[in-house]
Amino acid sequence: MESRAEQAESFIRELHTLFQQRSSLPDPTLLASLLQVAVAALSAENPEKRPYAESDRGKLPGGLVRLFAPHVLLIPDLHARFSFLSAVLTASIHAEGLWDESRTLLDCMDAGLLEIVCLGDILHGESPESARNWVLAAEKYAKDGRDESLLSSEMDAEMGASVATLMLVMKIKALFPDSFHSLKGNHDNMSNSSSDGDFAFYKYAREGAMGAAWFRLRYGDELMKQMRAYERLLPLVAAGRWFCASHAEPRRAISAEDLLNYRERPDVVTDLIWTANGNAEEDSVRQSLANLISSGKVLNREGLWFSGHRPVISHYALRQNGALVQIHSQTRDQVVLLNNSPVSAEPGASHKSGTINGSGVPKAVFLELDKKRLVSSAVLS
């Protein structure tokens, strides 16, 4: 019987084969089955990791995920980067002084050594090629005026990549429900809804409306309903022992109660997926950290909040007096490794998931792909 890691690798190879056949799009039957298992996984989360809320619809997982593994990997906004995500999952980490592990990330999740958190925005490519495709598709749509004109090679390329990336995210969540988490971003809105804290959007063109129309034409209204159910089950915040992460900067101080009842609080959703630079209330991050983490100092460091959403020029940008670390780079295919051990180790002490240098451990190690390895490209000390 295949291990979970082997099942994931088989699925990745299957989707890679599909991508090599440019005329092929993700299969509706496969998409429907993945939506079903992903919704099941999100609906039955471990309550110790994702506390449940009481509502008129019964008990449902709240919007906060607790992270307990000794290491956590943050993946910033994916934006349809299927090849990047699949390469990361099947790579090993080599970060001197923090982690030197020959096993793949899939194997490390299987062993309980690692949790992975995607910071949302799985859909809608942002590369220069994607920008050209969106603009060309919009021009064809404007000239023709019919939704059917969206069934173009440009739209198939862009939305096909979005759907394939989302399918991989759902598959990994179903296989590793306690170790893999995808937070909600403002682009995780296939129907371009303006309800439940979401808003319709555009960037290079009318991606939101065009993508929604394309999806309905290719996959139908029933799958769109299932997609919306999946999106509404996504958590909003992941909390480690000394850090938190969300798609966007918290616009205001966020409490555990806010997150527990987020389905009844669309403002909470908006405040964690749409915040632009300069729109957050003063000290919202440190107040949120105090509300969600029992101790603001673990491993001899101040608590930090990591987010994506707004692009950064280099590896990261600091806001809110250094309490917020933005990590969404549009020019680097990077991920961020965080030590989430419960106690500080002595310098040079051995750890079953790597080598930890006690107080010398950096707050965050930025990793980029070098063939089949993720290697350090920057640190935040």
C-alpha positions as CSV (number, residue, x, y, z in Angstrom):
1,M,0.0,0.0,0.0
2,E,1.3,3.4,-0.9
3,S,2.2,5.9,1.8
4,R,0.5,9.3,1.9
5,A,3.7,10.8,0.5
6,E,3.7,8.3,-2.3
7,Q,0.1,8.9,-3.1
8,A,0.8,12.7,-3.3
9,E,3.8,12.2,-5.6
10,S,1.7,9.9,-7.9
11,F,-1.0,12.6,-8.1
12,I,1.6,15.3,-8.9
13,R,2.9,13.2,-11.7
14,E,-0.6,12.7,-13.0
15,L,-1.2,16.4,-13.1
16,H,2.2,17.1,-14.7
17,T,1.3,14.7,-17.5
18,L,-2.0,16.7,-18.0
19,F,-0.1,20.0,-18.2
20,Q,2.1,18.6,-20.9
21,Q,-1.0,18.0,-23.0
22,R,-1.9,21.7,-23.6
23,S,-5.3,20.9,-25.1
24,S,-6.3,19.1,-21.9
25,L,-8.0,20.8,-18.9
26,P,-8.5,19.3,-15.4
27,D,-11.2,16.6,-15.5
28,P,-14.6,17.7,-14.0
29,T,-15.1,14.3,-12.4
30,L,-11.7,14.4,-10.7
31,L,-12.3,18.0,-9.6
32,A,-15.7,17.1,-8.1
33,S,-14.2,14.2,-6.2
34,L,-11.4,16.4,-4.8
35,L,-13.9,19.1,-3.8
36,Q,-15.8,16.4,-1.9
37,V,-12.8,15.0,0.0
38,A,-11.4,18.5,0.7
39,V,-14.7,19.7,2.1
40,A,-14.9,16.5,4.2
41,A,-11.4,17.2,5.6
42,L,-12.1,20.8,6.4
43,S,-15.5,20.0,8.0
44,A,-13.9,17.4,10.3
45,E,-10.8,19.2,11.4
46,N,-9.1,18.1,14.7
47,P,-10.8,20.4,17.3
48,E,-7.5,20.5,19.2
49,K,-5.9,22.1,16.2
50,R,-8.9,24.0,14.9
51,P,-11.4,24.9,17.7
52,Y,-15.1,24.5,16.8
53,A,-17.8,27.1,17.0
54,E,-21.5,26.5,17.9
55,S,-23.9,27.9,15.4
56,D,-27.5,27.4,14.2
57,R,-26.0,25.0,11.6
58,G,-24.3,22.9,14.3
59,K,-20.7,22.6,15.2
60,L,-18.2,23.9,12.6
61,P,-14.5,24.5,12.7
62,G,-13.6,28.1,13.5
63,G,-11.1,30.3,11.5
64,L,-8.0,29.6,13.7
65,V,-5.6,26.8,13.1
66,R,-3.1,25.9,15.9
67,L,0.3,24.6,14.7
68,F,2.2,22.1,16.9
69,A,4.9,20.6,14.7
70,P,8.5,21.5,15.5
71,H,8.8,23.3,12.2
72,V,6.4,25.3,10.0
73,L,6.8,26.2,6.3
74,L,4.9,29.2,5.0
75,I,4.1,29.3,1.3
76,P,3.1,32.8,0.2
77,D,0.5,33.6,-2.4
78,L,0.6,30.8,-5.0
79,H,-1.3,32.5,-7.9
80,A,-1.6,29.4,-10.0
81,R,2.0,28.3,-9.7
82,F,1.4,24.6,-9.9
83,S,4.9,23.7,-10.9
84,F,6.3,25.6,-8.0
85,L,4.1,24.0,-5.4
86,S,4.7,20.5,-6.7
87,A,8.5,21.2,-6.7
88,V,8.4,22.5,-3.1
89,L,6.4,19.5,-1.8
90,T,8.8,17.0,-3.3
91,A,12.0,18.9,-2.3
92,S,14.2,18.5,0.8
93,I,15.3,21.3,3.0
94,H,18.9,22.3,3.6
95,A,19.1,25.4,5.9
96,E,22.4,25.4,7.7
97,G,22.0,25.8,11.5
98,L,18.3,25.1,11.5
99,W,17.4,22.1,9.3
100,D,19.3,19.6,7.2
101,E,16.9,16.9,6.2
102,S,17.2,14.5,3.3
103,R,13.6,13.5,3.2
104,T,11.1,15.4,1.1
105,L,8.6,17.8,2.7
106,L,5.8,15.3,2.0
107,D,7.8,12.7,4.0
108,C,8.4,15.2,6.8
109,M,4.7,16.0,7.1
110,D,4.0,12.2,7.2
111,A,6.5,11.9,10.1
112,G,5.0,14.8,12.0
113,L,8.1,16.9,11.8
114,L,6.6,19.7,9.7
115,E,3.4,21.6,9.0
116,I,2.9,23.6,5.8
117,V,0.7,26.7,5.6
118,C,-0.3,28.3,2.3
119,L,-1.2,32.0,2.8
120,G,-4.0,31.8,0.3
121,D,-4.5,33.3,-3.2
122,I,-4.3,29.9,-4.9
123,L,-6.0,31.3,-8.1
124,H,-5.2,33.7,-10.9
125,G,-1.6,33.9,-12.2
126,E,0.4,37.1,-11.8
127,S,3.5,36.4,-14.0
128,P,4.3,38.6,-17.0
129,E,3.0,35.8,-19.2
130,S,-0.2,35.6,-17.2
131,A,-0.7,39.4,-17.4
132,R,-0.5,39.2,-21.2
133,N,-2.9,36.3,-21.3
134,W,-5.4,38.2,-19.1
135,V,-5.2,41.3,-21.3
136,L,-5.5,39.3,-24.5
137,A,-8.5,37.4,-23.2
138,A,-10.2,40.6,-22.0
139,E,-9.7,42.2,-25.4
140,K,-11.3,39.2,-27.2
141,Y,-14.2,39.3,-24.6
142,A,-14.7,43.0,-25.1
143,K,-14.7,42.7,-28.9
144,D,-17.1,39.7,-29.0
145,G,-19.3,40.5,-26.0
146,R,-20.4,36.8,-25.4
147,D,-19.3,34.7,-22.4
148,E,-18.4,31.9,-24.9
149,S,-15.5,34.1,-26.2
150,L,-13.9,33.3,-22.8
151,L,-13.3,29.7,-24.0
152,S,-10.0,30.9,-25.5
153,S,-6.5,29.5,-25.4
154,E,-5.5,32.3,-23.1
155,M,-8.3,31.7,-20.6
156,D,-7.8,27.9,-20.7
157,A,-4.1,28.4,-19.9
158,E,-4.7,30.8,-17.0
159,M,-7.7,29.2,-15.4
160,G,-6.5,25.6,-16.2
161,A,-3.3,26.4,-14.2
162,S,-5.5,27.9,-11.4
163,V,-7.7,24.8,-11.2
164,A,-4.8,22.4,-11.3
165,T,-3.0,24.3,-8.5
166,L,-6.2,24.3,-6.4
167,M,-6.7,20.5,-7.1
168,L,-3.2,19.9,-5.8
169,V,-3.9,22.0,-2.6
170,M,-7.1,20.0,-2.0
171,K,-5.4,16.6,-2.6
172,I,-2.6,17.4,-0.1
173,K,-5.2,18.7,2.5
174,A,-7.2,15.5,2.1
175,L,-4.0,13.3,2.6
176,F,-2.5,15.4,5.4
177,P,-5.4,17.1,7.2
178,D,-3.4,17.8,10.4
179,S,-0.2,18.9,8.6
180,F,-1.3,21.0,5.6
181,H,-3.4,24.1,5.8
182,S,-4.5,26.6,3.1
183,L,-5.7,30.0,4.5
184,K,-8.3,32.1,2.7
185,G,-7.1,34.9,0.5
186,N,-9.0,37.5,-1.4
187,H,-8.5,35.6,-4.7
188,D,-9.9,32.4,-3.2
189,N,-13.3,33.4,-4.6
190,M,-14.0,31.5,-7.8
191,S,-17.5,32.9,-8.2
192,N,-16.3,36.5,-7.8
193,S,-18.7,36.8,-4.9
194,S,-19.2,40.1,-3.0
195,S,-20.6,38.3,0.1
196,D,-19.3,36.6,3.3
197,G,-16.4,39.1,3.5
198,D,-15.4,38.6,-0.1
199,F,-15.4,41.3,-2.9
200,A,-15.4,41.1,-6.6
201,F,-11.9,42.0,-8.0
202,Y,-9.7,42.7,-10.9
203,K,-6.0,43.5,-11.5
204,Y,-4.7,43.1,-15.1
205,A,-8.2,42.7,-16.5
206,R,-11.5,41.6,-15.1
207,E,-10.0,38.4,-13.8
208,G,-12.7,37.8,-11.2
209,A,-15.7,38.1,-13.5
210,M,-13.9,36.5,-16.4
211,G,-12.7,33.6,-14.3
212,A,-16.1,33.0,-12.8
213,A,-17.8,32.9,-16.3
214,W,-15.1,30.6,-17.6
215,F,-15.5,28.2,-14.7
216,R,-19.3,28.0,-15.2
217,L,-18.9,27.4,-18.9
218,R,-16.3,24.7,-18.4
219,Y,-17.5,23.0,-15.2
220,G,-21.1,24.1,-14.5
221,D,-23.1,25.7,-11.7
222,E,-23.1,22.7,-9.5
223,L,-19.4,22.5,-9.2
224,M,-19.3,26.3,-8.6
225,K,-21.6,25.8,-5.6
226,Q,-19.3,23.1,-4.3
227,M,-16.3,25.4,-4.8
228,R,-18.0,28.1,-2.8
229,A,-18.7,25.7,0.0
230,Y,-15.0,24.8,0.0
231,E,-13.9,28.4,0.1
232,R,-16.2,29.2,3.0
233,L,-14.6,26.4,5.1
234,L,-11.0,27.8,4.7
235,P,-9.4,29.1,7.9
236,L,-8.2,32.6,8.2
237,V,-5.2,32.5,10.7
238,A,-2.6,30.0,11.6
239,A,-0.9,30.4,15.0
240,G,2.4,28.8,16.0
241,R,4.0,29.0,19.4
242,W,5.5,32.5,18.8
243,F,4.0,33.6,15.5
244,C,0.8,34.0,13.5
245,A,0.1,34.1,9.8
246,S,-2.7,35.2,7.6
247,H,-3.2,36.2,4.0
248,A,-3.3,39.9,4.7
249,E,-2.2,42.2,7.5
250,P,-4.9,42.3,10.3
251,R,-6.7,45.5,9.7
252,R,-7.6,45.7,13.4
253,A,-7.0,43.7,16.6
254,I,-8.3,40.2,16.0
255,S,-9.5,38.0,18.9
256,A,-9.9,34.2,19.2
257,E,-13.7,34.8,19.5
258,D,-13.6,36.8,16.2
259,L,-12.0,33.8,14.5
260,L,-14.2,31.2,16.2
261,N,-17.3,32.9,14.8
262,Y,-16.0,34.1,11.5
263,R,-18.8,32.6,9.5
264,E,-21.2,35.0,11.2
265,R,-18.7,37.9,10.9
266,P,-17.9,38.8,7.3
267,D,-16.0,41.9,8.6
268,V,-13.5,39.5,10.2
269,V,-12.9,37.8,6.9
270,T,-12.5,41.1,5.1
271,D,-10.1,42.4,7.8
272,L,-7.8,39.4,7.2
273,I,-7.8,39.1,3.4
274,W,-8.2,42.6,2.0
275,T,-6.0,45.0,4.0
276,A,-3.9,47.3,1.9
277,N,-0.7,48.9,3.1
278,G,-1.5,51.8,5.4
279,N,-5.1,50.7,6.1
280,A,-4.5,48.8,9.3
281,E,-5.2,50.3,12.7
282,E,-2.2,51.3,14.8
283,D,-0.7,48.3,16.7
284,S,-3.3,45.9,15.3
285,V,-0.6,43.2,14.9
286,R,0.8,43.2,18.4
287,Q,-2.7,43.3,19.9
288,S,-3.7,40.4,17.7
289,L,-0.6,38.4,18.7
290,A,-1.4,39.1,22.4
291,N,-4.9,37.8,21.9
292,L,-3.9,34.6,20.0
293,I,-0.6,33.5,21.5
294,S,-0.3,32.6,25.2
295,S,3.2,34.0,25.4
296,G,4.6,36.8,23.3
297,K,8.1,35.6,23.8
298,V,9.1,32.0,22.9
299,L,12.6,30.8,22.0
300,N,13.9,34.2,23.2
301,R,12.1,36.1,20.5
302,E,9.3,38.6,20.1
303,G,6.1,37.3,18.5
304,L,5.8,38.1,14.8
305,W,2.9,38.1,12.3
306,F,3.6,36.9,8.7
307,S,1.4,37.8,5.7
308,G,1.2,37.8,2.0
309,H,-1.2,39.8,-0.2
310,R,0.9,43.0,-0.8
311,P,4.0,42.4,-3.0
312,V,7.5,43.1,-1.6
313,I,10.6,44.1,-3.5
314,S,13.1,41.9,-1.8
315,H,12.6,38.8,0.4
316,Y,10.4,40.6,2.9
317,A,9.1,43.9,4.1
318,L,8.6,44.9,7.8
319,R,5.6,47.0,8.9
320,Q,4.0,47.9,12.2
321,N,7.4,48.6,13.9
322,G,8.8,45.2,12.8
323,A,5.9,43.1,14.1
324,L,4.5,42.3,10.6
325,V,6.6,40.5,8.1
326,Q,5.2,40.5,4.5
327,I,6.6,37.7,2.4
328,H,4.8,37.8,-1.0
329,S,7.5,38.3,-3.6
330,Q,6.5,38.4,-7.3
331,T,10.1,37.9,-8.4
332,R,11.2,35.1,-6.1
333,D,9.8,31.6,-5.8
334,Q,10.4,31.5,-2.1
335,V,9.0,29.8,1.0
336,V,9.7,30.6,4.7
337,L,10.9,28.1,7.4
338,L,10.0,28.8,11.0
339,N,11.2,27.0,14.1
340,N,8.1,26.1,16.2
341,S,9.8,24.0,19.0
342,P,8.1,24.4,22.4
343,V,11.4,25.1,24.3
344,S,14.8,26.6,23.4
345,A,17.5,24.0,22.9
346,E,21.1,24.4,24.1
347,P,23.5,25.6,21.5
348,G,24.5,22.7,19.2
349,A,21.8,20.4,20.7
350,S,20.5,17.8,18.3
351,H,16.8,17.7,17.4
352,K,15.0,14.9,15.7
353,S,13.9,17.2,12.8
354,G,17.2,19.1,12.4
355,T,19.9,21.0,14.2
356,I,18.8,23.9,16.4
357,N,21.3,26.4,17.6
358,G,19.3,27.7,20.6
359,S,19.2,31.5,20.9
360,G,21.1,31.7,17.7
361,V,18.2,30.3,15.7
362,P,17.0,32.9,13.2
363,K,13.4,34.0,13.3
364,A,12.8,33.0,9.7
365,V,14.8,31.3,7.0
366,F,13.9,32.2,3.4
367,L,14.3,29.2,1.1
368,E,14.4,29.0,-2.7
369,L,14.6,26.0,-5.0
370,D,17.9,24.6,-6.2
371,K,17.0,21.6,-8.3
372,K,15.5,19.2,-5.7
373,R,16.5,21.1,-2.7
374,L,15.2,24.1,-0.8
375,V,18.3,26.2,0.2
376,S,18.6,29.3,2.3
377,S,18.6,32.6,0.4
378,A,18.1,35.0,3.3
379,V,17.4,35.1,7.1
380,L,15.4,37.3,9.4
381,S,17.3,37.4,12.7
